[in-house]
Amino acid sequence: MFIFLLQFLFFIIPSDQYHPLDSLTPDEFTQVRTIVTKTYPCNSNIHNLTFQYVGLEEPTKPLVLSWLNNTTTTNPPRQAFVMARIDRETHELIVDLSKQSIVSDHVYNGYGYPPLTIEDQVNADKLPYAYPPFVASMGKRGLKLEEVICESSSVGWYGENDNKNNKRIVNVLCFYLDGTVNIYMRPIEGITLTVDVEEMKIIGYEDRDIVTVPKAHGTDYRESEMKPPFRPPLKGITVVQPDGPSFTVDGHIISWADWEFHLSFDARAGPIISLASIFDLEIQQYRQVVYKAHVSELFVPYMDPTEDWYYRTFLDAGEYGYGLSTLPLEPFRDCPANAVFMDVYFSSQDGLPVKMPNGFCIFERYAGDVMWRHTEVVPGKPVREVRQEVSLVVRNVATVGNYDYVNDWEFLQSGTIKVKVGLTGTLEVKGTKYTHTNQIEEEVYGTLLSENTIGVNHDHFLSYRIDLDVDGDANSFVKSKMQTTRVTNQRSPRKSYWKVDSQTAKTESDARIKLGLETPANLLFVNPNRKTRLGNPIGYRLIPGAVVGSLLSEDDYSQMRAAFTKYNVWVTRYNQSEKWAGGLYAYQSHGDDTLAAWSDRNRSIENEDIVLWYTLGFHHEPYQEDFPVMPTLSGGFELRPSNFFESNPVLKVKQPKDISGLVAPH
C-alpha cells in the first residue's frame, strides 16, 4: 500500500531529471524509430514496417510513487510502447531508450488490429479516383470527379467466421463538394468500396442504387460566406488579467491555487491528467486525489441497419486515435484571450515525430459564478459574504471525422474536478429522395433536416478511466441509497422520512451500476484507513451527469465490442495493462478483451487500489437546428470531495484582485 504522504511532491523533482510520466519528446520518437528500424530495416525490401502507435511505456505505479517521494534517486526506465505492423503481423514492442534497444518483442495473434494511422486513411482515400468502376459510377450520377472527396471508415465486426489473420480493411465513403466546404452534408449513397489496407488496393466494390445527392445551398457555415440579415452583434467581452495568469506551467506540471497535476498527451487517449493533488491548508500538505485520468474509448453507433450504414459503429479512440484526431486550437475563439497554449507530438506511420501546435490550452475561467455566499439578517447589522468562482480549465479538441469533441478538465478551488465534453461539428447525414415529411412512407432511421437530407439517429458514449487514489491507493467503493422510512412511534406528527443506507462493494460485480435503475444516492470512493477528526472516512464522490445507457441488444455484435456501455459505472481492481475499455486491439475486434471481460474476473475491490470507469452518454436524435453545423451539446460529471477536508476548504479564499478602472454598476 502506498500511503498518502506526497508532500510537496512536485517540488522535490531534481531539475536534471525528467518526469516519468512526461509524453515522449520529438527526439525520443526519432530514437524509437532508429532503434526499431535497426532490427527491422524499412528502407529495403527486407521488411514491410509501419508504426501504428507509439506512446510512453509508463513505469510501474509503485516505481513512480517511490520516485516522487524521493525514496530512490534512480530514474525510472524511459521506455516506449510500439504497436507496429511488420510483414503483416502485429508486433508489440517495448523500446528502452536508455539501453537503445528493443527489450520486448511480442507478436499478437488474437482478434483485432492496432489503430489506423493517418497515412492508412489518406492512402486508401486516394484509390477510388483511379478505379474505373468508381469513375463510371460518378459519371452515371452526373458528378464531377474533381469535386469528389473520399474518407475511410472502420468496418467493425459482425460475426464473420474468419480466422485470426483476416485482412485489415476499411470501407471508403465519398462526398461531393461543388459549391460547399461542408462535405458531410453531401454524401454519395449507394456505393460500397472496400480497401485492403495492407495491400492498399480495392478488394470489393458495389454500386447498388443512385440516390439523390443533397444540394449544396444552405450547407456552408463559413463566416465569410454568410449573407445578411445577421443577428444583432454583441459588444466585446474578454477576461482581463493584467498581472498575468495565476497558474504556472513547468514542463508538464501545472500549478494553480492549491492544485498540482501533470498534463501529458497520448495519440490514443488525448489529454491525460496524472498525479492530481490538492494542498490542505490545515495540515500544510499536498494530498492525493487522482493518479491518472483520461478518455479510454468513444463508441458512436449509428441506428441505420441498411447496407450502406450498418457497419458505422465506431470505436473512435481504438480505431482512429482520440489524440491523433487533435487539431490546433484557435486563440480567442477556441480558447479565451487569457489562455496559454501547449504543443503536442505524436508519431507518423514512418515513426518520425509530428508536431501539432496549440494542442492544449490552459486558462482561468470566471463567468460570474458564485463559489459560496450567505446573507445573515442580524438586527441592525446585516452580514453578506460572497466569493467568486474562479476555476482552471485544460482544453483539447478532437475532430474525429464530422464531429468535434471539446474536452475540458476543470479544477475548482473547493477540490472539485469537473469533466465536460461538448459535441459540435456536423452530423453524418444520409441522402434521400424526400423533400418533405409527408412523403415518407417507410422507416428512415432519423430526421429529415433539409431537402434530400436525413440526419441519422446515433449515440455517443465516452468511457473515462479514472484511477482515483484518495489519500493513497487503498480505497473502497461505497454505494449509498436513500430509503423512505416510516415513523413508528408517537413522538412525532411526521409519518415518514428518508435515511441513507450504505453498502461497500466487495467485488467488481458489486460495483456495476446502471444509473436510473434504483440509482444510488451517492457513489463514494473512500479511504477506509483514514478518517476525519470526527470519525468519517475521507472520500471523493462521483456526481454523474445525464443518465444515458446503451439501448442495443446484448447479442448485437457492435454492443459486444462496446460492452463497457452496458453499465454507466464500473469499478475494477487496478491493473496497469487495463487501459482501454474497448480492448487494446479495438479495430475489427470481437469483444473478447474489454472492460466487461476484465470485470467478469470479479476481483476483490475493498480496501484495494481500484479504478473508476464512468460512461458518459448521449442519445442523439437530430433536429433541424443541428443543420448545417451543430451548436455545442455538452455533458459531464464531477468528482467532489466528501469528508475529504475537515471543513469548507475555501472558507479562507480571498477575492481576486480588483482591476483598476472596472467598476461594477449600481
N, C-alpha and C positions, 0 to 999 in steps of 0.2 A: 504494500500500500504506500502511496506517495502522499505525504501529508501536505497541508495547505501552505506551509511557510515558503512562499516565493517572494519574500520581502524585497521590494525594490528590484525585482528580477531583471528589468531591462537596463538598469544602470550598472550592473555588475559585469556586463559582457565586455571583455577586453577589446580595445579598439582595433587590434590587429587580427581579430578572429571574425570569420563570417558567422552569420546566424544560421543554425542548422536547418531552419525552415524557409530560408530565402529561395525564391524562384531561381531557376537556372539562368545564368548570365549569357549574353551573346557569345563570349569566349568559351563558356562551358558547353554550349550547344555545338560549337565548332570542334571542341576537343572530343565530344562524344562521337561526332561524325568521323573524325580522324581515327579514333580507336576502333570503331565498328568496321570501317572500310579497310582497315589494315588486315582484319581477319576475313572479311567478305568484300574483296575488291569490287567496286561497282563501275570502275572505268575500263572494264574489259568485258569479254564475253563469258567470263567465268561464273559470275553471279548476277542474278536479277534482284536488286535490293531497293526497297523503298522504306522510308521511315514513316510509319503510320501514326505514331505517337511518341513523343519524347517529353518526359517530365521528371521532377525530382523524385528519387527513391528516398523517402524520409528515413532518417534514423529511427530506431525504436523509441517508443514513448518514454520508457524508463531512462534511456540514454539522454534524450532531450531534456527531461526534467532534472536529471543529475547534473548535466552541463549548465543549465540555467541556475541551479543552486550553487554553482561553482564548487561542487564536490569533486570535480575532475577537471584537470587542465588540458586534457587531451581533446582535440577537436573531434566531434563525431565524424564518421566517414562521409565524404561528399560523393554521392553516387547518383546516377540517373537510371530511370526505368525506361526501357525502349520496347515498343511493340513494332516489330519490323516484319515485312513480308520478304522472305529470302527464298528464291527459287520456288515460289508458290506455296511456301509453308510459312506459318506464323511462328516467329521466334519471340520469346520473352527474354530480353537481355537486361542484366544489371551491369552497368558500366561504372567502375570505380575510377574516379578522376584523379585521385592521389596516386593510385597504382598504375594509372594509364593502361588499364586492361579490362577485358570482359571477365567478370568474376562468376557469372552465372549465365548459362545459355540453355533455355528450355524450349523445346518445340511443342506447341499447343496443338492437340489433335481432337479437341472437343467441338461442339457446335458453336457457330458464330465466328465473327471476324472482328478485327480491330476497326476503329472509326475510319471513315473515309477521309482522305486528305483533300485539300482544296484542289490539288493537281488531278486527283482521281476524277473529281467532278468536272473541272474545266475541260479536261481532255475528252471525257465522254460526251460533254455538251457540244463538242465540235463535229462529232461524227455524222449527225443527220444531214448536214449541208452537202456532203459528197455522196450520199446514199441515194441511188437512183429512184427506188420506190418512194422514199420520203419526198424527194424533189417533185416526183409525179403527183403525189398527194397534195402538195401545196398548189401545184398548177391546177389540179382538179377543183380546188376550192377558190381559185382566183386570188391567191395570196402571193405577195412578192417575197421571194426567198430572203432578200436582203433585209426585210423588216421582221423576220422571224428570230426570236430569242428562245434558246432551249436551256433546260435546267434539270440536273439529275435528281432523282427521287429514290429513297430507300424502298426496298421491296417487302420487308417483313418476312414472315414465315407462316404458312397456312396448312401445316400438317403433311407436307410432301414427304414421301418415304425415300428421301435421298440419303446418301451416305455422308459421312462427316467431311468429306473433301469435295463437297459440291462447289459449283462455280460461285465466285464473288461477283454479284451483278448489281446493276441499277436499272431502273426504268427512267427514260428521258421524256420529260414533259416539255411542250413547246407553247409559246405565246406569240402574240402579234403586236408589234408597235404601231407603225403607220398612223401617227397623229397623237401619240401619247408616250409618256415615260412609264406609265403605270401598267406594266406588262401583265400583272396578275389579274387585272380586270378584263383581259382579252385572251382567254385560254383557247387553244385549238383542240377541240374534243374529238373523240372517236378513233384515236390512234394509240396503239401500244408499241413502244420501241424499247427493246431490252438490249443492254450492253454488258458484255463480259469485260469487267474492269481489268482483269489480269492480261487478257489478250488485247484489250482495248479495241474491240470490234463488235459490230451489231450482230447479235445471235438470234434475235426474234423481232418480227415486225408484222403488225396487223393494222389495216385501215378498215374499220368496220362501218363507219357511218359519217356522213357530213352533217355537222351541227353548226348552226349559226354562230359566228364569232361576234361577241358583244361589240357595240360601236365604241369608238374612241371618245366621242363627245361626252364631256362631263366627267371624265376619269382623271384628268390632270389635277395635281394637288400643289404644284409649284406656285409660290407667291408671285413670281414674275409673270405667270400666265393667267392670274385671276383678273376678271373684268368687273367694273362697277355694276351694281352698287356694292359697297363694302359695309361691314359692321362698324359701329361707332368706335373710334380709336380710344385707347386708354392712355392716360398720361404716364410718363416714365416712372418706373419703380425699380428699386435696387436695394441691396444690403450694403451699408457703408461700414467699413472697418478701417478707419484712418490709421490706427495703430497696428494694422496687420492682423492676421488670424491668431486665435488663442491656442491653436494646436501646433505641434512640431512634427516634422517628418524626418526621421533619421534612418536612412536606408529604407527598410521595410517596416520600421517601428513607428507607430502613430501614438502620440501622447496628447491627451486633451482632458482638461478638467481633472477628474480623478481616474480616468481610464488610461490604460496602456494595452495595446494589442499589436499583433503582427499581421500585416497585409501582404498576401502573395497572389500569384496568378498561375493558373493551370489551363492548358489548352482544352481540357475536357470539362473541368468544373467552373472555369471563370474565376471570379474573386474567391479567395479563401481567407477567412478570419481565424486567426490562431492566437492562443495564449492570452485571451482577453481577461484582464484582471482589473479590479477596481480598488482604489485606496480607501481604507476605512479610517476616517479621521479620528475616531475614538481610540482605536488601538494602534494607530500610526503604522499600519502595514497594508501592503497590497494583498488582496485575496482573490483566489482563482474563481472564475466563472465558467469559461469555455476553453477547452483545449483546442478544438478545431471545428469549424462550421463552414459548409458550402452547399451549393446545389449538387445533388447526386444524380438526378435524372429528370427529364422532362418528357412526358408522354402526351402526344397530341393525336388522338384518333378521330378521323372523320366518319360521319354516320351515313355514308352513302355506300351501299353494298354492290353497286354496279361494276361492270368490268373495268371501266376507266378509273374507278375510285377506291375499290375495296381495300387495296394494299396501302392506302395513305393513313398509316397508323404509326406515326413517327416516335422514335426514342431519340430525341434530338441531341442529348448530351453524349450518349454512347454511339450514335450513328454519325453525327456531324461534328461534335465538339461544341459545347456551350461557350467555352472560352475561345475556341477557334473562330467563332462567329462574332467576336468582338470587333467593333469598328470605332474609329476615332470619335470622341465626344466633342461637340462644338461649343466653344466658350460663349457665354452669355445666352445660350439657348438650351443646350442640354444641361448646362450647369450655370449657376449664378455668377455674378461678377466677382464674388469673393472666393471662388473655388481655386484650389491648387490641383494641378494635373500631374499624372504619372504615366510614363510609357510602359508597355508590356511587350514581352517577347515570346515567340513560340518557334517551333521547328517547321521548316518546309519539308516536302516529301524527300528531297535530297539530303536532308539533315542540316542544312545551313540555317542560321537564325534569321527570323523575320521580325522587324520592329513594327509594332502597332502604336503610333503616337497617341497620347491622350486616352489611353485605355481605361484609366480610372480618373475620377475627380473626387476631391475631398473638400467639404465645405461645412461651415457652421450655418445652421438654419434657424431663423427666427421669423415666425409667421403670425405673431400676435397672440400665440397660445399662452396659457397660464400654467405655470408649474404647480403652484398652490396659492390659495388665497383664503382669507377669512375676515369677516367683519363682526366685531363684538360690540353689541349695543350696551355700553356701560353708562349708567346715568351721569350726564354731564361730561362724559369723556369717552366718546366713541373711538374704537380702535379698528383700523383696517390695515392689513398686511397683504401684499401681493408680490409674487415673484414671477418673472418672465421665464418662459420655457425656451431655452436655447439648447440645441442639440447638435451633434456632429454626424454628418452623413458621408458614407462611402458609396459612390455610384459607379455603375458599369452598365453598358447597354450591349446586349447580344442581339444581332439581327440574323435570325435563322430563317432564310428564305423571305417569305412575305411578312412575317411577324417581327416586331421589335419588342424586346423584353427589357424594361428599365428596372434594374436591380439595385435596391437601396438597403444598406445595413446602417441603421440609425442608433446612435448611442445617446442615452439621456443621463443627466447628472444624478438622477434618482437611482441609477443602477439598472434601469430597464434597457433592453435591446429590442428594437422594433425591426422586423424584417418585412420588406414590402417588395412586390413586383407589380409593375404596370405593363399592361398589354396594349400595344398600339401597332401602327403599320397598316397593312392592307389584308383583307380577307383572302382566303383561297376560294375562288368562285368557279361556278360551272356554267358553261354556255347552254342556252336553251332556246327553243323556238318561241317561248311565251313572252308576251309583252304586257299582259295584264293578268291578275289573279283569277279573273272569271273564265280564262281559257284553260286553266289547269284541271285536268281530269284524273291524273294518276299521282302517286306519291313522288314528290320531287326532292325529298330529303333536306329541305331547307326553306329559305325565304326568297321571294322574288324581290331583288333590291333595285333593279333598274331593268330597262328593256333587255331581254335576252340574257339576263344575269341572275343566277341563283347563288345566294350565299349559303354554303353547305353547313349544316349543324355539325358541331365538333366540341371537343373537350380540350382543356389544358390542365395537366397535373404536374406540379413541380414537387419533387421529393427532396427535402432538405436533410442532410446528415449533420447532426449537431452532437458532438462529443462534449457533453456538459461535465465539468469537474468542479462541483460546487464545494469550495473549500477543501478540495482534494479529490482523488479519483475513486474513493469508496462511497458510492451513492446508492440510494434506493428510490424506487418509483412508487408514489402513493396516489391512489385514486380515491377521491372523496365525493360522496353523493349526499344531496340534501333530501332528507326524508320527512314527510309530513307525520307529525306525532300528535296523538290525542291527549288532551289534558284529562287525567283520570281522577284527580282529587277535587275537592270542593274549595280549594284555596284561591282559585282564580275564576273570574267570569268568562275567561277565554276558553274556547273549545279545542284549539289546535295551535301548533307552532311547528317550525321546522328545525331539525338538528342535522349535524354533519356526521356522516358515517364514513370512516376512512379505512382503507384496506391497502396494505403494502403488497405489491405484486411480487410473487416468489420466483416465477419463471417467465420466460419470454411469451408463452401463450397467454399468461395472465395480463400481459401488457398491451395486447392488441385491442384497439378501440375504434369502433365506427361512431364518429360523432353524430349526434342527432338521435341515436337509438339508446335510450337510457343513458344519456351523456353524463359523465361525472361532472360535478360542480367545479372541481379543481383537479388539475393534473400537476402534481408536485414532485419535484426532484429534490430529495433531501440528503444531507449527510448525517446518517444516524449516529455518527461518532462525535458530533459536535452540536452543542446546544447553546441557546442564548442564556443570559443570566437567569431568565425566568423559567428555563427548562424546555423551551420549544426547540425542536430540531431545526437547524438552519436550512434554508432551501431557496429554490427558484421555481416558479410555476410557469407552465405553458398556458398562454391565453390564445386560443385559436381564433381565427377569423371566420369567414363564412363557411358553413358546413356543406361540403360538396364531396360526393363519393362517386366512384365509377358505377355506371348502370349497365355495363356489358356483362353478359353471362360468363360464368367462370370457365366454361368449356370453349369460349371464343379464343382462338389462337392469339389474338392481339392481347387479350386480357391475361393469358397465361404468361406472355412475355413481360407484361407490365403488372405483375401480381402485387406489386407494392401499393397499388391504388385500391386494393381490397379494403384496407383499413386506413384511417387518417393518421393514426398514431401507432407506432411500433417502438418497442424498447428491446435492444439486444445487448448481449454481453460484448464488451469491446473486443474487436479483432482487427488488427491493423490492415489486413487484406480485404476486409469487407467495407468497401468504399462506395460502390456503385450499385444502387438499388435495382437496376435492370441487368446487373451482371457485368463483369469485366469485358466480355465479348458480346455486346448488345446487337451488333449488326448481323441480321439473319439468325439471331439466337432462337433457341427453342424453349426458353423459360425455365431451364433446369438449374441455373445459377443466379438466383435473385434474392432479394431481401426476404421474400416469403420462404424460400428454401432454407435460408440461414435460421430464420425464426423457428422453423419446424424442428430444429435441434433441441429447442426448449431448454436452453441452459439456465442455470440459476442466475438471477439478476439482483438479488437482495444483498445490499452492502458490498457491491462489486463495482468494478469500472464498467459503466453502462453508456449506451449511445441512444439518443433520441432520434427517431426518423419521423418527420412530420410531412404529410402530403397536403399541399395547398392546391385547391382545385377550382376550376371554372367550367360550368356548362355554358356553352356559347351558342345560343340561338340568334343568328344575325338579324339585325334591324337596318332599316334604310339609313339611319344616322351613321352606320358603320361604313357607308359608301360615299366617296371612293377611297377614303382613308379613315381610319378608325380613331375617334377620340379615346384617350387612355382610360382603360378599365383596370382598377387596382384592387389588390387583395393583399393580405399579410397576416402576421401573427406577432405575438410579443413573448419575450422571456422577462419575467418581472420578479424582483427579489421578494421573498416571502419568509419573514422571520430571519432574513439574512443579516440585517442590521438590528441593533438594539432599539432604535427608534428612527424617526424620519431622518434619512441621511442628508436631505437637502434643507434642513432647518436653518443651517448657517450659510446658505448660499447668498451671496451679495448680488444686488442688482448690477447688470453690466453698466459700464461707464456711460454716462450721458454724453451724447455727441453735441458739442457746442454748435449752436445755431439752429438745432432742430428742437422745436418746442411743441409739445402736444397741444392741440386746440382745446379751448374751453367751451 
